[in-house]
Amino acid sequence: MDVRAEPAAQDLLRDTAYTLCVATGARDVESALTLARTRIAEDATNGEPGVEVTA
């Protein structure tokens, strides 16, 4: 990520990261992404374990 991004883009990323953390209950972005990806995969497979979903 380019740390010299526009201030508005930085604010948007910060807000998105915060929202993701709140929505997943995670305390950091990496954990929030892992949880969100797991939930998406479970939704895509109707919760069936062992079914791999590729993007």
CORSULUR-V338505 format. One record per backbone hydrogen bond with DSSP energy under -1.0 kcal/mol. CO is the residue of the C=O (numbers start at 1). NH is the residue of the N-H. If there is no record, write none. Layout:
co = <CO;CO>
nh = <NH;NH>
This chain:
co = <2;6;7;8;9;10;11;12;13;14;15;16;17;18;19;20;21;28;29;30;31;32;33;34;35;36;37;38;39;40;41;42;45;48>
nh = <5;10;11;12;13;14;15;16;17;18;19;20;21;22;23;24;25;32;33;34;35;36;37;38;39;40;41;42;43;44;45;47;48;51>
